[in-house]
Amino acid sequence: MRVGVMSGPERGDAAHKADRMADDARWAEEAGFDTVWVPQVPTDFDALTAVTLMGQATSRIELGTAVVPVHAQHPVALARQALSAHAAAGGRLALGVGASHHWIVRDMLGLPYTKPAAHTRAYLEVLNAAVGGAASVDVENDVFRVHNPLTLGPVSPLPVLLAALGPVMLRIAGALTDGTVLWLADERTVAGHVVPTLTKAAQEAGRPAPRVVAGLPVCLCAPHEVDAARERANRVLGEAEVSPHYQRLMEHGDARDVGDLCAAGDERAIRSRFRRFADAGVTDLSVRLLPLGGGRAELVASKLRTRDAVAAIAADFR
């Protein structure tokens, strides 16, 4: 199992965020991680711009988006941006995309959010043609009528991953992409729901075994602080739980909120949780560092302790 870390826009102005994300990527590469995963926060820094910045600060590590919403731009426009970032990063981009949620697409962007799975399938047909090196993207389906010359080709194969929670989206991910990007999926959900559906669809489409990227909040803490870490996870990371997509996903597992998902405790507890995800079929773990403390100094110190512990544990899975 490959282990990576999330890095995305948090507090601070744009210049500080850009510098911090480049520093995060540089540290992750030096620490031996496999991937840096950049979330696309709807109100903040552009994930593919972040990948470009990180690519200039590193030389080896994979740089993934988790994930870019497909409704926000035309698939040829996204392909052009992704191919450019891929080239700037020396061919190290993993493009994670997704259908997002109704409160982003409909309520924030003011766009229709009907039949998101059908829209995503149609979108991927165009996107795959565009990032696959075709001199002209010629795709006609129920959503798009595209005849677009494209001279910008991939500097190396560009993997595309799809955020997929339900069975329909998982089948689309298996049939049309290189794997899936997950959030709020615990070990039982991955083993019993995600991997069988995704793998079967990939096999039927004649595609290689798909990647399964699972997001996991992690907090290094004393055993008596585990409950506090889970409460903090629910407080700072719990927004997505209002989505009916995530609610249905969690029905397949034991976790009922992001606090249940959180890997909190000492190094032994975190290593054991990583092993359970690997045994469930996760190919890539995307760690969301969750600091614990009463003020900025304590939070920073907690984050540094957690990331160093995760780096040491990740070496066991190489």
C-alpha positions as CSV (number, residue, x, y, z in Angstrom):
1,M,0.0,0.0,0.0
2,R,1.3,3.4,-1.0
3,V,1.0,6.2,1.6
4,G,0.5,9.8,0.9
5,V,-0.5,13.0,2.7
6,M,-3.1,15.6,2.0
7,S,-2.0,19.2,1.6
8,G,-4.4,22.0,0.8
9,P,-5.4,25.6,1.4
10,E,-6.0,26.3,5.0
11,R,-5.6,29.7,6.7
12,G,-3.5,32.5,5.4
13,D,-3.3,34.7,2.3
14,A,-2.7,33.3,-1.1
15,A,1.1,33.9,-1.1
16,H,1.5,32.1,2.2
17,K,-0.6,29.3,1.0
18,A,1.4,28.8,-2.1
19,D,4.7,28.8,-0.1
20,R,3.2,26.4,2.5
21,M,2.0,23.9,-0.1
22,A,5.3,23.9,-1.8
23,D,7.0,23.4,1.5
24,D,4.6,20.6,2.4
25,A,5.3,18.8,-0.9
26,R,9.1,19.2,-0.5
27,W,8.8,17.7,3.1
28,A,6.6,14.8,1.9
29,E,9.1,13.9,-0.8
30,E,12.1,14.1,1.6
31,A,10.2,12.0,4.1
32,G,9.6,9.2,1.5
33,F,5.9,9.5,0.9
34,D,4.5,8.3,-2.4
35,T,1.9,11.0,-3.1
36,V,0.7,14.5,-2.0
37,W,-3.1,14.7,-2.4
38,V,-4.5,18.2,-3.0
39,P,-8.2,18.7,-2.2
40,Q,-10.2,21.2,-4.4
41,V,-11.8,23.3,-1.8
42,P,-14.7,25.2,-3.5
43,T,-13.9,28.5,-1.9
44,D,-10.2,28.5,-2.1
45,F,-6.9,27.8,-4.0
46,D,-7.0,25.9,-7.3
47,A,-5.8,22.3,-6.9
48,L,-4.1,22.1,-10.3
49,T,-2.3,25.4,-9.8
50,A,-1.1,23.9,-6.5
51,V,0.1,20.8,-8.3
52,T,2.1,23.0,-10.7
53,L,3.7,24.9,-7.7
54,M,4.5,21.6,-6.0
55,G,6.0,20.2,-9.1
56,Q,8.5,22.9,-9.2
57,A,9.5,22.2,-5.6
58,T,9.9,18.5,-6.0
59,S,11.3,15.9,-8.4
60,R,9.9,12.5,-7.5
61,I,6.7,12.4,-5.6
62,E,3.3,11.9,-7.3
63,L,0.9,14.9,-7.1
64,G,-2.8,14.1,-7.0
65,T,-6.0,16.1,-7.0
66,A,-8.7,14.9,-4.6
67,V,-10.9,16.0,-6.4
68,V,-11.7,18.5,-9.2
69,P,-15.5,18.8,-9.7
70,V,-16.5,18.0,-13.2
71,H,-19.4,20.4,-13.4
72,A,-17.2,23.5,-13.0
73,Q,-15.6,23.4,-16.5
74,H,-15.8,21.8,-19.9
75,P,-13.8,18.5,-20.1
76,V,-11.6,19.8,-22.8
77,A,-10.7,22.9,-20.7
78,L,-10.0,20.6,-17.7
79,A,-7.9,18.3,-19.9
80,R,-5.8,21.3,-21.2
81,Q,-5.2,22.5,-17.6
82,A,-4.4,19.0,-16.4
83,L,-2.0,18.3,-19.2
84,S,-0.3,21.6,-18.6
85,A,0.1,20.8,-14.9
86,H,1.3,17.3,-15.7
87,A,4.0,18.6,-18.0
88,A,5.1,21.3,-15.5
89,A,5.4,18.5,-12.8
90,G,7.4,16.3,-15.0
91,G,4.6,13.8,-15.6
92,R,3.7,13.2,-12.0
93,L,0.0,14.2,-11.9
94,A,-2.8,11.9,-10.9
95,L,-6.0,13.6,-11.9
96,G,-8.8,12.9,-9.4
97,V,-12.2,14.2,-10.5
98,G,-15.7,13.9,-9.1
99,A,-19.3,14.8,-9.5
100,S,-19.2,16.8,-6.2
101,H,-22.4,17.5,-4.3
102,H,-25.7,19.3,-4.7
103,W,-24.7,22.1,-2.2
104,I,-21.7,22.9,-4.4
105,V,-23.0,22.4,-7.9
106,R,-26.5,23.6,-7.5
107,D,-26.5,25.9,-4.5
108,M,-23.0,27.5,-4.9
109,L,-22.5,27.4,-8.7
110,G,-26.1,27.6,-9.7
111,L,-25.8,24.7,-12.2
112,P,-28.2,21.8,-12.7
113,Y,-27.4,18.8,-10.6
114,T,-29.6,16.2,-12.3
115,K,-28.4,12.7,-13.2
116,P,-24.8,13.3,-11.9
117,A,-23.7,9.8,-12.8
118,A,-24.8,10.1,-16.4
119,H,-23.2,13.5,-16.7
120,T,-20.0,12.1,-15.2
121,R,-19.9,9.2,-17.6
122,A,-20.4,11.5,-20.6
123,Y,-17.8,13.9,-19.2
124,L,-15.2,11.1,-18.8
125,E,-15.7,10.0,-22.4
126,V,-14.5,13.4,-23.5
127,L,-11.8,13.8,-20.8
128,N,-10.3,10.4,-21.5
129,A,-10.0,11.2,-25.2
130,A,-8.4,14.6,-24.4
131,V,-5.8,13.4,-22.0
132,G,-5.0,10.2,-24.0
133,G,-3.0,12.0,-26.6
134,A,-5.6,12.2,-29.4
135,A,-4.8,14.9,-32.0
136,S,-8.5,15.7,-32.2
137,V,-11.1,15.1,-29.5
138,D,-14.1,13.8,-31.4
139,V,-16.8,12.6,-29.0
140,E,-20.6,12.8,-29.3
141,N,-22.8,11.5,-26.5
142,D,-26.0,12.5,-24.7
143,V,-24.3,15.6,-23.1
144,F,-21.4,16.7,-25.3
145,R,-20.8,17.2,-29.0
146,V,-17.1,17.8,-29.2
147,H,-14.8,18.1,-32.2
148,N,-11.8,19.9,-30.8
149,P,-8.2,19.7,-32.2
150,L,-5.7,19.4,-29.4
151,T,-1.9,19.6,-30.0
152,L,-1.1,19.4,-26.3
153,G,-0.3,15.7,-25.5
154,P,0.6,14.0,-22.3
155,V,4.3,13.9,-21.4
156,S,3.6,10.5,-19.9
157,P,0.5,8.5,-19.2
158,L,-1.9,10.6,-17.1
159,P,-3.9,8.5,-14.6
160,V,-7.5,9.6,-14.1
161,L,-9.3,8.7,-10.8
162,L,-13.0,9.2,-10.0
163,A,-14.5,9.9,-6.6
164,A,-17.1,7.2,-6.4
165,L,-19.3,6.3,-3.5
166,G,-22.4,4.4,-4.7
167,P,-22.5,1.3,-7.0
168,V,-23.3,3.2,-10.2
169,M,-20.4,5.6,-9.8
170,L,-18.1,2.8,-8.8
171,R,-19.0,0.9,-11.9
172,I,-18.2,4.0,-14.0
173,A,-14.9,4.4,-12.2
174,G,-13.9,0.8,-12.9
175,A,-15.0,0.9,-16.5
176,L,-13.6,4.4,-17.5
177,T,-10.8,5.4,-15.1
178,D,-7.8,4.1,-13.2
179,G,-9.5,3.9,-9.9
180,T,-11.4,5.7,-7.2
181,V,-10.8,8.4,-4.5
182,L,-12.7,7.9,-1.3
183,W,-13.6,9.8,1.8
184,L,-15.6,8.5,4.8
185,A,-15.1,4.9,3.7
186,D,-13.9,2.7,6.6
187,E,-12.2,-0.7,6.2
188,R,-15.5,-2.7,6.0
189,T,-16.9,-0.4,3.4
190,V,-13.8,-0.7,1.3
191,A,-13.6,-4.5,1.5
192,G,-17.3,-5.3,1.2
193,H,-18.6,-2.6,-1.1
194,V,-15.9,-0.6,-2.9
195,V,-13.3,-3.1,-4.0
196,P,-15.7,-5.8,-5.3
197,T,-17.8,-3.4,-7.4
198,L,-14.9,-1.4,-8.7
199,T,-12.8,-4.5,-9.5
200,K,-15.5,-6.3,-11.3
201,A,-16.3,-3.3,-13.5
202,A,-12.6,-2.9,-14.4
203,Q,-12.3,-6.6,-15.3
204,E,-15.4,-6.5,-17.5
205,A,-13.9,-3.5,-19.3
206,G,-10.6,-5.1,-19.8
207,R,-8.8,-2.6,-17.6
208,P,-5.9,-3.1,-15.2
209,A,-6.6,-3.6,-11.5
210,P,-7.9,-0.2,-10.2
211,R,-6.3,2.0,-7.6
212,V,-8.3,2.5,-4.4
213,V,-7.3,5.8,-2.7
214,A,-8.8,6.1,0.8
215,G,-8.7,9.3,2.8
216,L,-8.0,8.9,6.5
217,P,-7.7,11.5,9.3
218,V,-4.8,10.6,11.6
219,C,-3.9,12.0,15.0
220,L,-1.0,10.9,17.1
221,C,-2.0,11.2,20.7
222,A,-2.1,9.4,24.1
223,P,-4.7,6.8,24.6
224,H,-6.6,9.0,27.0
225,E,-6.8,11.7,24.3
226,V,-8.4,9.5,21.6
227,D,-12.0,10.6,22.4
228,A,-10.9,14.2,22.2
229,A,-9.2,13.6,18.8
230,R,-12.4,12.0,17.4
231,E,-14.5,14.9,18.7
232,R,-12.1,17.3,17.0
233,A,-12.4,15.4,13.8
234,N,-16.2,15.7,13.9
235,R,-15.9,19.4,14.6
236,V,-13.4,20.4,11.8
237,L,-14.0,17.7,9.2
238,G,-17.7,16.8,9.6
239,E,-19.3,19.0,6.9
240,A,-19.5,16.2,4.3
241,E,-21.6,14.0,6.5
242,V,-24.7,16.0,5.5
243,S,-24.4,14.6,2.0
244,P,-26.8,11.8,1.2
245,H,-24.1,10.2,-0.9
246,Y,-21.8,9.9,2.2
247,Q,-24.7,8.8,4.4
248,R,-25.4,5.9,2.0
249,L,-21.7,5.1,1.8
250,M,-21.4,4.8,5.6
251,E,-24.3,2.3,5.7
252,H,-21.8,-0.2,4.2
253,G,-19.4,0.1,7.2
254,D,-19.0,0.6,10.9
255,A,-18.1,4.3,10.9
256,R,-21.0,6.6,11.5
257,D,-19.1,9.9,11.3
258,V,-15.6,11.1,10.5
259,G,-14.6,10.7,14.2
260,D,-15.2,7.0,13.9
261,L,-13.0,7.0,10.8
262,C,-10.2,8.9,12.4
263,A,-7.1,6.8,13.2
264,A,-6.2,8.2,16.6
265,G,-3.8,7.0,19.3
266,D,-0.2,6.0,19.6
267,E,2.1,4.7,16.9
268,R,1.0,1.1,17.4
269,A,-2.7,2.0,17.1
270,I,-2.1,4.0,13.9
271,R,0.1,1.3,12.3
272,S,-2.6,-1.3,13.1
273,R,-5.3,0.9,11.4
274,F,-3.1,1.3,8.4
275,R,-2.7,-2.5,8.2
276,R,-6.5,-3.0,8.3
277,F,-7.0,-0.6,5.3
278,A,-4.2,-2.4,3.4
279,D,-5.9,-5.8,4.1
280,A,-9.2,-4.4,2.9
281,G,-7.8,-3.7,-0.5
282,V,-6.7,0.0,-0.3
283,T,-3.8,0.6,-2.7
284,D,-3.2,4.2,-1.6
285,L,-3.8,5.8,1.7
286,S,-4.3,9.6,1.8
287,V,-3.5,10.8,5.3
288,R,-5.2,14.0,6.6
289,L,-3.1,15.2,9.5
290,L,-5.3,16.1,12.4
291,P,-3.6,18.1,15.2
292,L,-4.9,18.2,18.7
293,G,-4.3,21.0,21.2
294,G,-5.6,24.0,23.0
295,G,-3.9,26.8,21.0
296,R,-1.8,27.5,17.9
297,A,1.5,26.4,19.4
298,E,0.0,23.1,20.7
299,L,-1.7,22.5,17.3
300,V,1.5,23.1,15.4
301,A,3.5,20.8,17.7
302,S,0.9,18.1,17.4
303,K,0.8,18.3,13.6
304,L,4.6,17.9,13.4
305,R,4.6,14.9,15.8
306,T,1.8,13.3,13.8
307,R,3.4,13.8,10.4
308,D,6.8,12.4,11.7
309,A,5.1,9.4,13.1
310,V,3.1,8.8,9.9
311,A,6.3,9.1,7.9
312,A,8.0,6.4,10.0
313,I,4.9,4.1,9.8
314,A,4.6,4.6,6.1
315,A,8.0,3.1,5.6
316,D,6.6,-0.3,6.8
317,F,4.2,-0.4,3.9
318,R,6.7,0.1,1.1
